[in-house]
Amino acid sequence: MDWQNTKTRPYKSYFRTATTDAIQGPFAAQYVYNDAKKKKVFVIDDKKTYGAGLASTFTEEFKKLGGKVVGTEHINPDSKDFNAVATKVKQSGADVVYYGGEYPQAGP
């Protein structure tokens, strides 16, 4: 199938397998701490059920592994300006940022 040029769906139904926050958050923390070798994290979430849940389970596991959360922030998902948050992250000395939230705000 040529997905770039043909916009057809050959099947009537599609299934996406995704785990719960109880698995996703800790898995991400284990990856960041054990595989990426990052020990200081700044955690940001979008205050929504999905994002805050991921940030919470990530934070709990990261701390349990021995990592340090050097800052946390909750963003307004409707905001377009994240300069203040970026400044806090930069000043925190974090090795990595973990964002719990939806795609439209993740990039900015």
MOPAC internal coordinates of N, CA, C and O (Angstrom, degrees):
PM7 1SCF
backbone

  N    0.0000 0     0.00 0     0.00 0    0    0    0
  C    1.4579 1     0.00 0     0.00 0    1    0    0
  C    1.5194 1   108.92 1     0.00 0    2    1    0
  O    1.2310 1   120.06 1   -44.27 1    3    2    1
  N    1.2958 1   117.49 1   135.73 1    3    2    1
  C    1.4550 1   124.10 1   179.98 1    5    3    2
  C    1.5393 1   108.39 1   -98.13 1    6    5    3
  O    1.2310 1   120.57 1   -92.94 1    7    6    5
  N    1.3329 1   116.52 1    87.06 1    7    6    5
  C    1.4676 1   121.60 1  -173.27 1    9    7    6
  C    1.5230 1   112.96 1   -67.25 1   10    9    7
  O    1.2310 1   119.85 1   154.18 1   11   10    9
  N    1.2988 1   117.89 1   -25.82 1   11   10    9
  C    1.4692 1   119.68 1  -178.11 1   13   11   10
  C    1.5255 1   112.52 1   -76.16 1   14   13   11
  O    1.2310 1   120.45 1   150.30 1   15   14   13
  N    1.3224 1   116.74 1   -29.70 1   15   14   13
  C    1.4565 1   119.62 1  -175.88 1   17   15   14
  C    1.5255 1   114.09 1  -111.16 1   18   17   15
  O    1.2310 1   119.87 1   159.02 1   19   18   17
  N    1.3142 1   117.86 1   -20.98 1   19   18   17
  C    1.4535 1   121.45 1  -177.81 1   21   19   18
  C    1.5286 1   109.15 1  -113.79 1   22   21   19
  O    1.2310 1   120.57 1   -65.99 1   23   22   21
  N    1.3020 1   116.52 1   114.01 1   23   22   21
  C    1.4666 1   121.52 1  -177.01 1   25   23   22
  C    1.5353 1   110.93 1   -96.66 1   26   25   23
  O    1.2310 1   120.72 1  -126.36 1   27   26   25
  N    1.2991 1   116.22 1    53.64 1   27   26   25
  C    1.4645 1   120.28 1   178.88 1   29   27   26
  C    1.5182 1   109.61 1  -113.77 1   30   29   27
  O    1.2310 1   121.64 1   -26.87 1   31   30   29
  N    1.2915 1   114.47 1   153.13 1   31   30   29
  C    1.4614 1   120.99 1   177.40 1   33   31   30
  C    1.5251 1   107.66 1  -109.75 1   34   33   31
  O    1.2310 1   119.84 1   -71.29 1   35   34   33
  N    1.3052 1   117.91 1   108.71 1   35   34   33
  C    1.4595 1   120.09 1  -175.64 1   37   35   34
  C    1.5363 1   113.77 1   -73.35 1   38   37   35
  O    1.2310 1   119.82 1   166.71 1   39   38   37
  N    1.3253 1   117.94 1   -13.29 1   39   38   37
  C    1.4656 1   121.02 1  -178.69 1   41   39   38
  C    1.5275 1   109.96 1  -120.71 1   42   41   39
  O    1.2310 1   120.33 1   -28.62 1   43   42   41
  N    1.3188 1   116.97 1   151.38 1   43   42   41
  C    1.4683 1   121.05 1   178.94 1   45   43   42
  C    1.5206 1   111.69 1   -74.51 1   46   45   43
  O    1.2310 1   120.49 1   145.50 1   47   46   45
  N    1.3275 1   116.67 1   -34.50 1   47   46   45
  C    1.4643 1   121.37 1  -175.74 1   49   47   46
  C    1.5178 1   111.34 1  -128.17 1   50   49   47
  O    1.2310 1   121.08 1   -32.04 1   51   50   49
  N    1.3209 1   115.54 1   147.96 1   51   50   49
  C    1.4572 1   122.54 1   175.64 1   53   51   50
  C    1.5155 1   107.60 1  -131.52 1   54   53   51
  O    1.2310 1   120.45 1   -33.62 1   55   54   53
  N    1.3140 1   116.75 1   146.38 1   55   54   53
  C    1.4569 1   121.70 1   178.88 1   57   55   54
  C    1.5200 1   108.88 1  -124.46 1   58   57   55
  O    1.2310 1   121.44 1   -46.39 1   59   58   57
  N    1.3016 1   114.85 1   133.61 1   59   58   57
  C    1.4623 1   120.61 1   177.42 1   61   59   58
  C    1.5163 1   107.36 1  -112.84 1   62   61   59
  O    1.2310 1   120.56 1   -54.11 1   63   62   61
  N    1.3006 1   116.53 1   125.89 1   63   62   61
  C    1.4578 1   120.43 1   179.59 1   65   63   62
  C    1.5196 1   108.65 1   -95.99 1   66   65   63
  O    1.2310 1   120.93 1   -58.97 1   67   66   65
  N    1.3000 1   115.84 1   121.03 1   67   66   65
  C    1.4598 1   121.17 1   176.98 1   69   67   66
  C    1.5215 1   108.14 1  -138.96 1   70   69   67
  O    1.2310 1   121.41 1   -38.09 1   71   70   69
  N    1.3034 1   114.91 1   141.91 1   71   70   69
  C    1.4546 1   119.13 1   179.84 1   73   71   70
  C    1.5240 1   110.02 1   -85.56 1   74   73   71
  O    1.2310 1   121.19 1    -4.68 1   75   74   73
  N    1.3128 1   115.33 1   175.32 1   75   74   73
  C    1.4580 1   121.24 1   178.94 1   77   75   74
  C    1.5285 1   110.23 1   -81.64 1   78   77   75
  O    1.2310 1   120.91 1   -10.64 1   79   78   77
  N    1.3276 1   115.86 1   169.36 1   79   78   77
  C    1.4660 1   121.22 1   176.63 1   81   79   78
  C    1.5261 1   111.17 1   -57.13 1   82   81   79
  O    1.2310 1   120.52 1   147.27 1   83   82   81
  N    1.3464 1   116.60 1   -32.73 1   83   82   81
  C    1.4583 1   121.66 1  -178.54 1   85   83   82
  C    1.5262 1   111.58 1   -63.74 1   86   85   83
  O    1.2310 1   120.09 1   159.65 1   87   86   85
  N    1.3177 1   117.44 1   -20.35 1   87   86   85
  C    1.4679 1   121.67 1   177.54 1   89   87   86
  C    1.5368 1   110.12 1  -103.32 1   90   89   87
  O    1.2310 1   120.25 1   134.28 1   91   90   89
  N    1.3306 1   117.13 1   -45.72 1   91   90   89
  C    1.4686 1   121.07 1  -175.27 1   93   91   90
  C    1.5249 1   113.54 1   -61.30 1   94   93   91
  O    1.2310 1   120.52 1   131.39 1   95   94   93
  N    1.3175 1   116.61 1   -48.61 1   95   94   93
  C    1.4726 1   120.66 1  -178.24 1   97   95   94
  C    1.5213 1   112.63 1   -61.16 1   98   97   95
  O    1.2310 1   119.72 1   125.51 1   99   98   97
  N    1.3438 1   118.14 1   -54.49 1   99   98   97
  C    1.4605 1   119.46 1   178.77 1  101   99   98
  C    1.5274 1   113.50 1   -61.02 1  102  101   99
  O    1.2310 1   120.17 1   142.00 1  103  102  101
  N    1.3403 1   117.28 1   -38.00 1  103  102  101
  C    1.4624 1   119.92 1   178.35 1  105  103  102
  C    1.5280 1   110.51 1   -60.24 1  106  105  103
  O    1.2310 1   120.73 1   136.06 1  107  106  105
  N    1.3232 1   116.20 1   -43.94 1  107  106  105
  C    1.4651 1   120.34 1   178.91 1  109  107  106
  C    1.5286 1   110.42 1   -62.74 1  110  109  107
  O    1.2310 1   120.32 1   137.99 1  111  110  109
  N    1.3272 1   116.99 1   -42.01 1  111  110  109
  C    1.4677 1   121.08 1   178.89 1  113  111  110
  C    1.5222 1   110.90 1   -62.43 1  114  113  111
  O    1.2310 1   120.55 1   137.61 1  115  114  113
  N    1.3177 1   116.55 1   -42.39 1  115  114  113
  C    1.4686 1   120.32 1   179.05 1  117  115  114
  C    1.5228 1   110.58 1   -63.49 1  118  117  115
  O    1.2310 1   120.35 1   138.87 1  119  118  117
  N    1.3160 1   116.93 1   -41.13 1  119  118  117
  C    1.4585 1   120.33 1   178.15 1  121  119  118
  C    1.5359 1   111.04 1   -63.38 1  122  121  119
  O    1.2310 1   120.81 1   130.18 1  123  122  121
  N    1.3213 1   116.06 1   -49.82 1  123  122  121
  C    1.4684 1   120.52 1  -177.25 1  125  123  122
  C    1.5277 1   110.27 1   -60.85 1  126  125  123
  O    1.2310 1   120.30 1   135.55 1  127  126  125
  N    1.3307 1   117.02 1   -44.45 1  127  126  125
  C    1.4704 1   120.60 1  -176.10 1  129  127  126
  C    1.5339 1   112.30 1   -77.24 1  130  129  127
  O    1.2310 1   120.50 1   129.84 1  131  130  129
  N    1.3148 1   116.66 1   -50.16 1  131  130  129
  C    1.4720 1   120.75 1  -173.31 1  133  131  130
  C    1.5188 1   113.93 1   -82.42 1  134  133  131
  O    1.2310 1   120.00 1   136.35 1  135  134  133
  N    1.3162 1   117.60 1   -43.65 1  135  134  133
  C    1.4643 1   120.52 1  -174.36 1  137  135  134
  C    1.5299 1   112.93 1   -92.58 1  138  137  135
  O    1.2310 1   120.31 1   132.73 1  139  138  137
  N    1.3188 1   117.01 1   -47.27 1  139  138  137
  C    1.4634 1   120.34 1   179.89 1  141  139  138
  C    1.5315 1   111.71 1   -80.12 1  142  141  139
  O    1.2310 1   120.88 1   165.65 1  143  142  141
  N    1.3292 1   115.93 1   -14.35 1  143  142  141
  C    1.4775 1   121.96 1   177.01 1  145  143  142
  C    1.5285 1   113.03 1    62.52 1  146  145  143
  O    1.2310 1   120.69 1  -145.92 1  147  146  145
  N    1.3243 1   116.29 1    34.08 1  147  146  145
  C    1.4639 1   121.17 1   177.26 1  149  147  146
  C    1.5216 1   108.09 1   -96.03 1  150  149  147
  O    1.2310 1   120.53 1   -48.58 1  151  150  149
  N    1.3285 1   116.60 1   131.42 1  151  150  149
  C    1.4679 1   120.74 1  -173.85 1  153  151  150
  C    1.5249 1   113.56 1  -111.56 1  154  153  151
  O    1.2310 1   120.30 1   163.80 1  155  154  153
  N    1.3354 1   117.03 1   -16.20 1  155  154  153
  C    1.4705 1   121.23 1   179.80 1  157  155  154
  C    1.5209 1   108.74 1  -124.47 1  158  157  155
  O    1.2310 1   120.90 1   -56.62 1  159  158  157
  N    1.3217 1   115.88 1   123.38 1  159  158  157
  C    1.4600 1   120.65 1  -175.69 1  161  159  158
  C    1.5262 1   110.54 1  -125.99 1  162  161  159
  O    1.2310 1   121.54 1   -32.97 1  163  162  161
  N    1.3139 1   114.65 1   147.03 1  163  162  161
  C    1.4656 1   122.60 1   170.01 1  165  163  162
  C    1.5177 1   105.54 1  -109.40 1  166  165  163
  O    1.2310 1   120.16 1   -55.83 1  167  166  165
  N    1.3325 1   117.29 1   124.17 1  167  166  165
  C    1.4629 1   121.91 1  -175.08 1  169  167  166
  C    1.5297 1   109.91 1  -106.34 1  170  169  167
  O    1.2310 1   121.22 1   -52.29 1  171  170  169
  N    1.3287 1   115.27 1   127.71 1  171  170  169
  C    1.4646 1   121.90 1   179.11 1  173  171  170
  C    1.5170 1   108.44 1  -124.59 1  174  173  171
  O    1.2310 1   120.77 1   -39.29 1  175  174  173
  N    1.3360 1   116.13 1   140.71 1  175  174  173
  C    1.4627 1   119.35 1   173.25 1  177  175  174
  C    1.5185 1   110.24 1  -138.89 1  178  177  175
  O    1.2310 1   121.50 1   -12.51 1  179  178  177
  N    1.3336 1   114.74 1   167.49 1  179  178  177
  C    1.4646 1   120.66 1  -175.07 1  181  179  178
  C    1.5325 1   113.81 1   -99.85 1  182  181  179
  O    1.2310 1   120.30 1  -166.13 1  183  182  181
  N    1.3109 1   117.04 1    13.87 1  183  182  181
  C    1.4716 1   123.88 1   177.57 1  185  183  182
  C    1.5279 1   113.77 1    68.76 1  186  185  183
  O    1.2310 1   119.71 1  -179.91 1  187  186  185
  N    1.3217 1   118.16 1     0.09 1  187  186  185
  C    1.4620 1   120.61 1   177.91 1  189  187  186
  C    1.5248 1   109.53 1   -87.88 1  190  189  187
  O    1.2310 1   120.50 1   -17.16 1  191  190  189
  N    1.3059 1   116.66 1   162.84 1  191  190  189
  C    1.4615 1   121.42 1  -177.29 1  193  191  190
  C    1.5219 1   111.84 1   -54.12 1  194  193  191
  O    1.2310 1   120.14 1   132.51 1  195  194  193
  N    1.3165 1   117.34 1   -47.49 1  195  194  193
  C    1.4676 1   121.27 1  -178.45 1  197  195  194
  C    1.5208 1   111.19 1   -63.85 1  198  197  195
  O    1.2310 1   120.43 1   126.26 1  199  198  197
  N    1.3155 1   116.79 1   -53.74 1  199  198  197
  C    1.4602 1   120.62 1  -175.99 1  201  199  198
  C    1.5136 1   113.93 1   -66.08 1  202  201  199
  O    1.2310 1   120.44 1   134.81 1  203  202  201
  N    1.3198 1   116.76 1   -45.19 1  203  202  201
  C    1.4617 1   120.47 1  -179.85 1  205  203  202
  C    1.5299 1   110.69 1   -65.84 1  206  205  203
  O    1.2310 1   120.47 1   143.90 1  207  206  205
  N    1.3250 1   116.70 1   -36.10 1  207  206  205
  C    1.4698 1   120.34 1   177.51 1  209  207  206
  C    1.5123 1   111.83 1   -64.12 1  210  209  207
  O    1.2310 1   120.38 1   135.22 1  211  210  209
  N    1.3338 1   116.88 1   -44.78 1  211  210  209
  C    1.4687 1   120.55 1   177.83 1  213  211  210
  C    1.5248 1   110.93 1   -63.41 1  214  213  211
  O    1.2310 1   120.51 1   134.91 1  215  214  213
  N    1.3145 1   116.62 1   -45.09 1  215  214  213
  C    1.4607 1   120.16 1  -179.53 1  217  215  214
  C    1.5275 1   110.91 1   -61.19 1  218  217  215
  O    1.2310 1   120.47 1   140.64 1  219  218  217
  N    1.3187 1   116.71 1   -39.36 1  219  218  217
  C    1.4610 1   121.11 1  -179.65 1  221  219  218
  C    1.5236 1   112.40 1   -66.05 1  222  221  219
  O    1.2310 1   120.54 1   132.10 1  223  222  221
  N    1.3269 1   116.58 1   -47.90 1  223  222  221
  C    1.4726 1   118.82 1  -178.10 1  225  223  222
  C    1.5293 1   110.70 1   -71.09 1  226  225  223
  O    1.2310 1   119.98 1   146.69 1  227  226  225
  N    1.3364 1   117.64 1   -33.31 1  227  226  225
  C    1.4629 1   121.03 1   174.40 1  229  227  226
  C    1.5229 1   109.80 1   -61.44 1  230  229  227
  O    1.2310 1   120.68 1   128.88 1  231  230  229
  N    1.3316 1   116.31 1   -51.12 1  231  230  229
  C    1.4620 1   122.31 1  -176.98 1  233  231  230
  C    1.5256 1   111.27 1   -58.15 1  234  233  231
  O    1.2310 1   120.47 1   132.81 1  235  234  233
  N    1.3018 1   116.70 1   -47.19 1  235  234  233
  C    1.4721 1   121.41 1  -179.15 1  237  235  234
  C    1.5335 1   110.90 1   -57.87 1  238  237  235
  O    1.2310 1   120.51 1   132.50 1  239  238  237
  N    1.3250 1   116.63 1   -47.50 1  239  238  237
  C    1.4675 1   120.55 1  -178.64 1  241  239  238
  C    1.5279 1   111.15 1   -69.86 1  242  241  239
  O    1.2310 1   119.60 1   139.49 1  243  242  241
  N    1.3176 1   118.37 1   -40.51 1  243  242  241
  C    1.4591 1   121.61 1  -178.75 1  245  243  242
  C    1.5270 1   110.72 1   -60.72 1  246  245  243
  O    1.2310 1   120.82 1   136.85 1  247  246  245
  N    1.3213 1   116.04 1   -43.15 1  247  246  245
  C    1.4677 1   120.62 1   177.72 1  249  247  246
  C    1.5266 1   110.92 1   -65.41 1  250  249  247
  O    1.2310 1   120.74 1   138.15 1  251  250  249
  N    1.3191 1   116.20 1   -41.85 1  251  250  249
  C    1.4608 1   120.81 1  -179.77 1  253  251  250
  C    1.5315 1   111.16 1   -60.75 1  254  253  251
  O    1.2310 1   120.53 1   145.19 1  255  254  253
  N    1.3220 1   116.60 1   -34.81 1  255  254  253
  C    1.4605 1   121.55 1   179.47 1  257  255  254
  C    1.5319 1   112.52 1   -74.17 1  258  257  255
  O    1.2310 1   120.46 1   164.28 1  259  258  257
  N    1.3332 1   116.73 1   -15.72 1  259  258  257
  C    1.4536 1   120.71 1  -179.61 1  261  259  258
  C    1.5177 1   113.89 1   112.25 1  262  261  259
  O    1.2310 1   120.31 1  -178.64 1  263  262  261
  N    1.3186 1   117.02 1     1.36 1  263  262  261
  C    1.4560 1   121.33 1   178.97 1  265  263  262
  C    1.5145 1   111.51 1   -76.66 1  266  265  263
  O    1.2310 1   121.03 1   -17.40 1  267  266  265
  N    1.3154 1   115.64 1   162.60 1  267  266  265
  C    1.4633 1   121.60 1   179.89 1  269  267  266
  C    1.5217 1   110.04 1  -116.49 1  270  269  267
  O    1.2310 1   120.54 1   -49.96 1  271  270  269
  N    1.3278 1   116.58 1   130.04 1  271  270  269
  C    1.4571 1   122.28 1   174.03 1  273  271  270
  C    1.5274 1   106.25 1   -90.48 1  274  273  271
  O    1.2310 1   120.79 1   -70.11 1  275  274  273
  N    1.3369 1   116.10 1   109.89 1  275  274  273
  C    1.4673 1   120.73 1  -174.74 1  277  275  274
  C    1.5219 1   112.67 1   -90.37 1  278  277  275
  O    1.2310 1   120.33 1   176.42 1  279  278  277
  N    1.3182 1   116.98 1    -3.58 1  279  278  277
  C    1.4506 1   120.38 1   176.73 1  281  279  278
  C    1.5150 1   111.18 1   179.60 1  282  281  279
  O    1.2310 1   121.37 1   -24.78 1  283  282  281
  N    1.3106 1   114.99 1   155.22 1  283  282  281
  C    1.4618 1   121.58 1   175.76 1  285  283  282
  C    1.5180 1   108.35 1  -137.39 1  286  285  283
  O    1.2310 1   121.14 1   -27.82 1  287  286  285
  N    1.3054 1   115.42 1   152.18 1  287  286  285
  C    1.4635 1   120.42 1   178.40 1  289  287  286
  C    1.5157 1   108.28 1  -153.48 1  290  289  287
  O    1.2310 1   121.21 1   -32.86 1  291  290  289
  N    1.3158 1   115.29 1   147.14 1  291  290  289
  C    1.4605 1   122.31 1   174.74 1  293  291  290
  C    1.5206 1   106.30 1  -115.43 1  294  293  291
  O    1.2310 1   120.69 1   -52.89 1  295  294  293
  N    1.3268 1   116.28 1   127.11 1  295  294  293
  C    1.4596 1   119.25 1  -179.59 1  297  295  294
  C    1.5206 1   110.58 1  -102.08 1  298  297  295
  O    1.2310 1   121.07 1   -21.86 1  299  298  297
  N    1.3006 1   115.56 1   158.14 1  299  298  297
  C    1.4506 1   122.33 1   171.52 1  301  299  298
  C    1.5250 1   106.35 1   -86.36 1  302  301  299
  O    1.2310 1   119.65 1   -62.54 1  303  302  301
  N    1.3305 1   118.26 1   117.46 1  303  302  301
  C    1.4637 1   120.11 1  -177.17 1  305  303  302
  C    1.5281 1   114.59 1   -59.64 1  306  305  303
  O    1.2310 1   120.08 1   159.97 1  307  306  305
  N    1.3182 1   117.46 1   -20.03 1  307  306  305
  C    1.4608 1   120.74 1   179.74 1  309  307  306
  C    1.5297 1   113.06 1   -86.39 1  310  309  307
  O    1.2310 1   120.61 1   172.54 1  311  310  309
  N    1.3262 1   116.44 1    -7.46 1  311  310  309
  C    1.4599 1   120.68 1  -178.00 1  313  311  310
  C    1.5286 1   111.26 1   -71.62 1  314  313  311
  O    1.2310 1   121.34 1   -28.04 1  315  314  313
  N    1.3062 1   115.05 1   151.96 1  315  314  313
  C    1.4668 1   121.61 1   175.74 1  317  315  314
  C    1.5294 1   110.87 1  -115.08 1  318  317  315
  O    1.2310 1   120.41 1   168.02 1  319  318  317
  N    1.3253 1   116.82 1   -11.98 1  319  318  317
  C    1.4657 1   121.48 1  -176.13 1  321  319  318
  C    1.5251 1   109.62 1  -114.62 1  322  321  319
  O    1.2310 1   120.82 1   -67.88 1  323  322  321
  N    1.3191 1   116.04 1   112.12 1  323  322  321
  C    1.4623 1   121.53 1  -179.03 1  325  323  322
  C    1.5270 1   111.66 1  -112.37 1  326  325  323
  O    1.2310 1   120.13 1  -157.06 1  327  326  325
  N    1.3341 1   117.35 1    22.94 1  327  326  325
  C    1.4700 1   121.62 1  -179.06 1  329  327  326
  C    1.5210 1   112.61 1   -60.00 1  330  329  327
  O    1.2310 1   119.96 1   137.67 1  331  330  329
  N    1.3214 1   117.68 1   -42.33 1  331  330  329
  C    1.4635 1   120.39 1  -178.73 1  333  331  330
  C    1.5251 1   110.77 1   -64.00 1  334  333  331
  O    1.2310 1   120.57 1   139.40 1  335  334  333
  N    1.3193 1   116.51 1   -40.60 1  335  334  333
  C    1.4692 1   120.39 1   178.62 1  337  335  334
  C    1.5246 1   109.90 1   -67.38 1  338  337  335
  O    1.2310 1   120.39 1   137.32 1  339  338  337
  N    1.3225 1   116.87 1   -42.68 1  339  338  337
  C    1.4652 1   120.69 1   179.33 1  341  339  338
  C    1.5264 1   110.87 1   -60.24 1  342  341  339
  O    1.2310 1   120.28 1   140.94 1  343  342  341
  N    1.3159 1   117.07 1   -39.06 1  343  342  341
  C    1.4640 1   121.26 1   177.83 1  345  343  342
  C    1.5194 1   110.85 1   -63.60 1  346  345  343
  O    1.2310 1   120.09 1   135.85 1  347  346  345
  N    1.3346 1   117.44 1   -44.15 1  347  346  345
  C    1.4671 1   121.09 1   178.06 1  349  347  346
  C    1.5236 1   111.07 1   -61.30 1  350  349  347
  O    1.2310 1   120.59 1   137.69 1  351  350  349
  N    1.3219 1   116.49 1   -42.31 1  351  350  349
  C    1.4643 1   120.38 1   179.15 1  353  351  350
  C    1.5233 1   109.93 1   -62.00 1  354  353  351
  O    1.2310 1   120.46 1   132.57 1  355  354  353
  N    1.3206 1   116.72 1   -47.43 1  355  354  353
  C    1.4586 1   121.33 1  -178.58 1  357  355  354
  C    1.5280 1   111.29 1   -60.33 1  358  357  355
  O    1.2310 1   120.42 1   137.71 1  359  358  357
  N    1.3233 1   116.80 1   -42.29 1  359  358  357
  C    1.4648 1   121.37 1  -178.45 1  361  359  358
  C    1.5277 1   112.99 1   -73.87 1  362  361  359
  O    1.2310 1   119.83 1   162.44 1  363  362  361
  N    1.3205 1   117.92 1   -17.56 1  363  362  361
  C    1.4706 1   121.43 1  -175.75 1  365  363  362
  C    1.5239 1   113.45 1   -75.77 1  366  365  363
  O    1.2310 1   120.12 1   157.63 1  367  366  365
  N    1.3246 1   117.38 1   -22.37 1  367  366  365
  C    1.4558 1   120.07 1  -176.29 1  369  367  366
  C    1.5172 1   113.18 1    79.14 1  370  369  367
  O    1.2310 1   120.25 1  -161.66 1  371  370  369
  N    1.3213 1   117.13 1    18.34 1  371  370  369
  C    1.4675 1   121.58 1  -179.15 1  373  371  370
  C    1.5258 1   111.02 1   -64.42 1  374  373  371
  O    1.2310 1   121.43 1   -35.68 1  375  374  373
  N    1.3301 1   114.86 1   144.32 1  375  374  373
  C    1.4674 1   121.50 1   173.40 1  377  375  374
  C    1.5213 1   110.86 1   -81.14 1  378  377  375
  O    1.2310 1   121.12 1   154.37 1  379  378  377
  N    1.3285 1   115.46 1   -25.63 1  379  378  377
  C    1.4623 1   121.05 1  -173.11 1  381  379  378
  C    1.5262 1   109.38 1  -156.70 1  382  381  379
  O    1.2310 1   120.94 1   -24.06 1  383  382  381
  N    1.3248 1   115.80 1   155.94 1  383  382  381
  C    1.4623 1   122.27 1   175.09 1  385  383  382
  C    1.5163 1   107.73 1  -113.16 1  386  385  383
  O    1.2310 1   120.70 1   -46.43 1  387  386  385
  N    1.3441 1   116.28 1   133.57 1  387  386  385
  C    1.4658 1   120.55 1   171.91 1  389  387  386
  C    1.5212 1   106.92 1  -110.94 1  390  389  387
  O    1.2310 1   120.63 1   -53.75 1  391  390  389
  N    1.3226 1   116.39 1   126.25 1  391  390  389
  C    1.4601 1   121.30 1   179.67 1  393  391  390
  C    1.5168 1   110.34 1  -114.36 1  394  393  391
  O    1.2310 1   120.72 1   -57.54 1  395  394  393
  N    1.2945 1   116.23 1   122.46 1  395  394  393
  C    1.4607 1   122.69 1   174.27 1  397  395  394
  C    1.5134 1   107.72 1  -102.95 1  398  397  395
  O    1.2310 1   120.77 1   -71.62 1  399  398  397
  N    1.3224 1   116.13 1   108.38 1  399  398  397
  C    1.4573 1   119.12 1  -179.07 1  401  399  398
  C    1.5018 1   111.92 1   171.84 1  402  401  399
  O    1.2310 1   121.52 1    11.22 1  403  402  401
  N    1.3175 1   114.69 1  -168.78 1  403  402  401
  C    1.4564 1   121.22 1  -175.59 1  405  403  402
  C    1.5279 1   110.87 1   -94.61 1  406  405  403
  O    1.2310 1   120.84 1   -19.30 1  407  406  405
  N    1.3221 1   115.99 1   160.70 1  407  406  405
  C    1.4649 1   122.69 1  -173.08 1  409  407  406
  C    1.5280 1   116.20 1   -56.69 1  410  409  407
  O    1.2310 1   118.40 1   137.23 1  411  410  409
  N    1.3310 1   120.65 1   -42.77 1  411  410  409
  C    1.4690 1   118.57 1  -174.13 1  413  411  410
  C    1.5323 1   114.50 1   -57.29 1  414  413  411
  O    1.2310 1   119.92 1   149.47 1  415  414  413
  N    1.3207 1   117.76 1   -30.53 1  415  414  413
  C    1.4695 1   121.05 1   179.68 1  417  415  414
  C    1.5191 1   112.03 1   -96.01 1  418  417  415
  O    1.2310 1   119.69 1   164.95 1  419  418  417
  N    1.3045 1   118.20 1   -15.05 1  419  418  417
  C    1.4671 1   120.74 1  -176.15 1  421  419  418
  C    1.5198 1   112.03 1   -64.15 1  422  421  419
  O    1.2310 1   120.13 1   136.90 1  423  422  421
  N    1.3107 1   117.35 1   -43.10 1  423  422  421
  C    1.4612 1   120.63 1  -179.20 1  425  423  422
  C    1.5179 1   113.58 1   -63.69 1  426  425  423
  O    1.2310 1   120.47 1   123.89 1  427  426  425
  N    1.3212 1   116.71 1   -56.11 1  427  426  425
  C    1.4742 1   118.47 1  -179.42 1  429  427  426
  C    1.5156 1   112.03 1   -63.01 1  430  429  427
  O    1.2310 1   120.10 1   180.00 1  431  430  429

